[in-house]
Amino acid sequence: MTNKKRLTILWFVSVLFCLGTNISYSASPQLFEPNTENYRASFLIEPSTGTILHADREHDKIVPASLVKMMVSLIVMEYLSEGRVKLEEKVTVSKWASKIGGHQVYLKQGEVFELNELMKAVAIGSANDAAVAVAEFIGGDQQGFVDLMNQHAKKLNMKNTVYHNPHGLPPGKNQEENITTAYDQALLGMELLKFPKYLEWSSTIRDTFRNGTFELMNTNRRLLSKMPEVDGLKTGYYRSAGFSVVATAKKGETRLLAVVIGSKKQSVRTQVASRLLRKGINQYGLVKLLEKGEKLEKSIPVKNGRQEKIGLLIEEDVRLFLKLSDAKKIEQHFSLPDSVSAPVQEGAVIGSIELRKKDQVLKKVNLLSSQSIEVKTFWDKIKEIFRF
């Protein structure tokens, strides 16, 4: 099968998958030809419009490793926003949390830390022991929190994600592996973007823990250093899962979110993610095409009105996510009556304007009357008769 045929099939299947959601696939969602040997999946999306710019095996089931800590962080951020917990609250480290291995900040049983400190360790340093301590604090115990993780995954329509632990380490005896997809991780990442505090943590390259005695180094520091536009979100790794990242970058008003899963080398993870984000933010952007309340040069004759013509206002702002080279190709097509009859109320819908790229309608917006116009009175008509 040729690459062209594979892309056509990918697009068709992806469109079917996304029907009924706020995510939309472009006709050919590939910014570059994927290298199937170097990683397992990749994905790039513009969160505010749900426009997908690149999709490569995004629904293949993979192992997230420490990407699971994004769900830990999301639940905490939601609890904070709802006032259910506070960053200043004290968390006591359990025996189980102190025994979690892998990447850690070496918590000891009985130690007490503010939730804020533990969250920094999770978001910046990807500390497994801190993630478990937070999970037990929020969920009562680890399993209670895992149940919350799966409930949130279902709520976010992460259809191919199942969590079994909050730390992302390889499963031990009689344990099961966390499973997800690049697409599901994009859904999760977009939800986390709603919380500036998390972006603050995840974009911090270096910080300290335990009253400044322990240095936290961001596991995503190579990408953060490589691209100044990058301000989050999370990495994941262990040997059989490979190197993964969910990363976001902002340039001007344009924000993109990239996912790279299961690369063989850390350098490949950084290279692919930066390539996706750089190509995306350099070639695409949110373009303001119409401004709410803007008055058009066009006007409409008014029959039997105290004024002869009525002005037109644009009903809403229109910003479309476009390839920047296409912005000047957008055409405006008006649908307007030859005239209107008085009385006319201010803000009444008079017609519409369509923004088109060739024959494709990108957006349709109402055009409103700029003022109220009353019907001519008897004396108005008399004045017209004697006007000279």
C-alpha positions in Angstrom: 0.0 0.0 0.0 1.4 3.4 -0.9 1.8 6.2 1.6 -0.8 8.3 -0.2 -3.4 5.5 0.2 -2.5 5.0 3.9 -3.0 8.7 4.5 -6.4 8.6 2.7 -7.6 5.7 4.8 -6.3 7.3 8.0 -8.2 10.5 7.2 -11.4 8.6 6.5 -11.3 6.5 9.7 -10.4 9.5 11.7 -13.3 11.6 10.4 -15.7 8.8 11.3 -14.2 8.6 14.8 -14.5 12.3 15.4 -18.1 12.8 14.3 -20.1 14.3 17.2 -17.0 15.7 18.9 -15.4 19.1 18.9 -12.3 17.8 17.2 -12.0 18.1 13.4 -9.5 16.5 11.1 -8.0 18.3 8.2 -8.1 16.7 4.8 -4.5 15.4 5.1 -3.4 15.5 8.8 0.3 15.1 8.3 2.9 17.8 8.8 5.6 15.4 7.7 6.0 11.7 6.8 6.1 9.6 10.0 9.0 7.5 10.8 7.4 4.3 12.0 10.6 2.8 13.3 11.5 5.6 15.8 8.3 6.1 17.7 4.8 4.5 18.1 2.4 7.4 17.7 2.3 11.2 17.2 -0.4 13.8 17.2 -0.8 17.6 16.9 -3.9 19.6 17.7 -5.0 23.2 18.1 -7.0 23.1 21.3 -9.4 26.1 21.0 -10.9 24.9 17.7 -10.0 21.2 17.9 -8.3 21.3 14.5 -5.9 18.3 14.1 -2.8 19.1 12.0 -1.0 15.8 12.3 -2.2 12.3 13.2 -0.1 9.1 13.1 -1.4 5.9 14.8 -3.2 8.1 17.4 -5.7 5.4 18.4 -3.1 2.6 18.8 -3.1 1.4 22.4 0.2 2.2 24.2 1.7 2.4 27.6 1.8 6.0 29.1 4.4 5.5 31.8 4.6 8.7 33.8 2.1 10.5 31.5 -0.4 9.1 34.0 0.6 11.9 36.3 -1.2 14.3 34.1 -4.4 12.7 35.3 -3.2 13.0 38.9 -2.6 16.6 38.3 -5.9 17.3 36.5 -7.9 15.8 39.4 -5.9 17.9 41.9 -6.4 21.1 39.8 -10.1 20.4 39.6 -10.4 19.9 43.4 -8.5 23.1 43.9 -10.8 25.1 41.6 -13.8 23.6 43.3 -12.5 24.6 46.8 -12.4 20.9 47.9 -8.7 21.2 48.8 -6.1 23.9 49.2 -2.4 24.0 48.2 -1.5 24.8 51.8 -3.1 21.6 53.2 -0.7 19.2 54.9 -0.2 15.7 53.5 1.3 13.0 55.6 3.4 10.4 53.7 2.2 6.8 54.1 4.4 3.7 54.4 3.3 2.7 50.9 4.1 6.0 49.3 7.6 6.0 50.9 8.3 2.6 49.3 7.5 3.6 45.7 10.6 3.3 43.6 11.8 4.8 40.3 12.0 8.6 39.9 11.4 10.0 43.4 12.1 12.7 46.0 12.8 10.0 48.6 9.8 10.6 50.9 9.9 9.0 54.3 7.0 7.5 56.2 5.4 10.1 58.5 6.9 13.2 56.8 4.5 16.0 56.3 4.5 18.3 53.2 2.1 20.9 51.8 0.1 19.8 48.8 1.8 22.6 46.8 5.3 21.1 47.4 4.2 17.6 46.5 2.5 18.9 43.3 5.7 20.6 42.3 7.5 17.3 42.7 4.9 15.6 40.5 4.7 18.2 37.8 8.3 19.2 37.6 10.3 16.2 38.8 7.8 13.4 37.9 8.3 12.0 41.4 6.5 8.6 41.8 6.4 8.8 45.6 4.9 12.3 45.6 2.3 11.2 43.1 1.2 8.3 45.3 1.2 10.6 48.4 -1.1 13.0 46.6 -3.3 10.2 45.3 -3.8 8.8 48.8 -4.5 12.3 50.1 -7.2 13.0 47.5 -8.7 9.5 47.1 -8.3 8.1 50.6 -6.1 5.3 49.3 -4.4 4.5 46.0 -7.3 2.4 44.7 -9.8 5.0 45.6 -7.8 7.5 43.5 -7.4 5.1 40.6 -11.2 4.9 40.5 -11.3 8.7 40.3 -8.8 8.6 37.4 -10.9 6.2 35.4 -14.1 8.2 36.1 -12.4 11.3 34.8 -11.1 9.4 31.8 -14.6 8.4 31.0 -15.9 11.9 31.5 -13.3 13.2 29.0 -14.3 10.6 26.5 -10.9 8.9 26.7 -12.4 5.7 25.3 -9.2 3.7 25.1 -7.7 4.6 28.5 -7.6 2.4 31.6 -5.6 3.3 34.7 -4.4 0.9 37.3 -2.0 3.1 39.3 -1.1 6.8 39.7 2.6 6.6 39.2 3.1 4.9 35.9 5.8 2.4 36.9 5.9 -1.0 35.2 3.4 -3.4 36.8 4.6 -5.9 39.4 3.4 -9.4 40.1 -0.4 -9.7 39.7 -0.6 -6.0 38.6 -1.9 -4.6 35.4 -0.5 -2.0 33.0 -1.9 1.4 32.4 -3.2 1.7 28.8 -4.0 4.8 26.7 -3.6 6.3 23.2 -2.0 9.4 21.8 -5.4 10.7 21.0 -6.6 10.2 24.6 -3.5 11.9 26.0 -4.3 14.9 23.8 -7.8 15.1 25.3 -6.3 15.0 28.8 -3.6 17.6 27.9 -6.2 20.0 26.5 -8.1 19.8 29.7 -5.0 20.5 31.8 -4.4 23.7 29.7 -7.4 25.2 31.5 -5.2 25.6 34.6 -2.5 28.2 34.5 -1.0 27.0 37.8 -0.2 23.6 36.2 1.5 25.3 33.2 3.5 27.3 35.7 4.8 24.2 37.3 5.3 22.2 34.1 7.3 25.0 32.5 9.7 25.4 35.4 13.0 23.9 34.5 14.6 23.9 37.9 13.2 24.2 41.5 13.8 22.8 44.9 12.1 20.5 47.4 12.4 19.8 51.1 13.2 23.4 52.1 15.7 23.8 49.3 17.8 20.7 50.2 16.7 18.7 47.1 16.9 19.9 43.5 13.9 19.3 41.2 14.9 19.1 37.5 12.1 19.2 34.9 12.1 15.9 33.0 11.0 17.9 29.9 13.9 20.4 30.3 15.5 19.5 26.9 12.3 20.5 25.0 11.7 23.5 27.2 15.3 24.7 26.5 15.1 23.9 22.8 11.9 25.9 22.2 11.1 29.0 24.2 7.5 28.8 23.1 7.0 25.5 25.0 5.4 25.8 28.4 4.4 22.3 29.5 3.2 19.6 30.0 4.6 16.1 30.8 7.0 13.4 29.9 6.9 9.6 30.4 9.4 6.9 30.3 10.4 3.4 31.2 12.4 0.9 29.0 9.6 -1.1 27.5 7.2 1.9 27.1 9.8 4.1 25.5 10.1 7.9 25.7 6.9 9.9 25.5 5.8 13.5 25.9 2.7 15.6 25.8 3.9 19.2 25.0 2.3 22.5 24.4 3.7 25.7 22.8 2.2 29.2 22.4 3.2 31.8 19.8 1.1 35.0 19.9 -2.5 33.9 20.2 -1.9 30.5 18.8 -1.4 27.5 21.1 -0.7 23.9 19.9 -0.5 20.6 21.7 1.7 17.8 20.5 1.9 14.1 21.6 4.8 11.8 20.9 4.6 8.3 22.2 7.1 5.4 22.6 10.2 6.8 20.9 13.3 4.7 21.2 15.5 7.6 22.3 15.0 10.7 24.4 16.5 12.8 21.6 14.0 11.4 19.2 11.1 12.4 21.5 12.4 15.9 21.7 13.1 16.2 18.0 9.7 14.9 16.9 7.8 17.0 19.4 9.7 20.2 18.6 9.4 19.6 14.8 5.6 19.2 15.1 5.2 22.3 17.3 7.6 24.4 15.3 6.0 23.5 11.9 2.6 24.1 13.4 3.1 27.5 15.0 5.1 28.8 12.0 2.7 27.6 9.3 -0.7 28.0 11.1 -2.4 30.5 13.3 -5.6 32.0 14.7 -6.6 34.7 12.2 -9.1 37.4 13.1 -11.4 37.8 10.1 -14.4 39.7 11.5 -14.9 41.8 14.6 -18.1 42.0 16.6 -19.9 45.3 16.2 -17.9 46.3 13.2 -20.0 48.4 10.8 -19.9 47.5 7.2 -19.7 50.0 4.3 -22.8 48.4 2.9 -26.3 49.7 3.8 -29.8 48.6 3.0 -32.7 50.8 1.7 -35.6 51.1 4.1 -39.2 51.2 2.8 -41.6 53.6 4.5 -39.0 54.4 7.2 -38.1 57.7 8.8 -34.6 57.0 7.6 -33.8 55.9 4.0 -31.1 53.5 4.8 -29.9 51.2 7.6 -26.4 50.2 8.5 -25.1 46.7 9.1 -23.1 45.4 12.1 -21.3 42.1 12.4 -22.9 39.9 15.1 -19.7 38.1 16.4 -16.0 38.0 16.4 -14.6 35.4 13.9 -11.2 33.9 14.5 -10.4 30.9 12.4 -7.4 28.6 12.7 -5.9 28.6 9.2 -2.7 28.0 7.3 -1.3 31.5 7.4 -0.7 31.4 3.6 -4.4 30.8 3.1 -5.6 33.8 5.2 -5.6 36.2 2.2 -7.5 33.6 0.1 -10.7 33.9 2.3 -13.6 35.4 0.4 -16.6 37.2 1.8 -20.0 36.4 0.3 -23.1 38.5 1.4 -26.7 37.4 1.6 -28.8 40.5 1.8 -32.3 41.7 0.8 -32.7 44.4 -1.7 -34.6 46.4 1.0 -36.3 46.1 4.3 -39.6 47.6 5.5 -40.0 49.8 8.6 -40.3 49.4 11.5 -36.8 47.9 12.1 -35.5 47.1 15.5 -31.9 47.8 16.4 -30.0 44.4 16.4 -32.5 42.7 14.1 -31.0 40.1 11.7 -30.9 41.7 8.3 -28.8 39.2 6.4 -25.6 37.2 6.7 -22.0 37.0 5.5 -20.2 33.7 4.6 -16.4 33.3 4.8 -15.4 30.9 2.1 -12.2 29.3 0.9 -13.0 28.4 -2.7 -16.3 26.6 -2.5 -15.9 25.6 1.2 -18.0 27.7 3.7 -15.8 28.2 6.7 -18.1 30.4 8.8 -21.5 32.0 8.4 -22.3 35.1 10.6 -25.4 37.2 10.9 -25.5 40.9 10.0 -27.6 43.1 12.3 -29.3 46.4 11.9 -27.2 49.2 13.4 -30.2 51.2 14.7 -34.0 51.2 15.1 -36.0 52.9 12.3 -39.6 53.8 12.8 -42.4 54.0 10.2 -42.9 57.3 8.6 -45.6 59.4 10.3 -48.3 61.4 8.5 -46.3 64.6 9.0 -43.1 63.0 7.6 -45.1 62.3 4.4 -46.5 65.8 4.3 -42.9 67.2 4.6 -41.8 65.0 1.7 -44.5 66.4 -0.5 -43.5 70.0 0.1 -39.8 69.3 0.1 -37.9 71.3 -2.6 
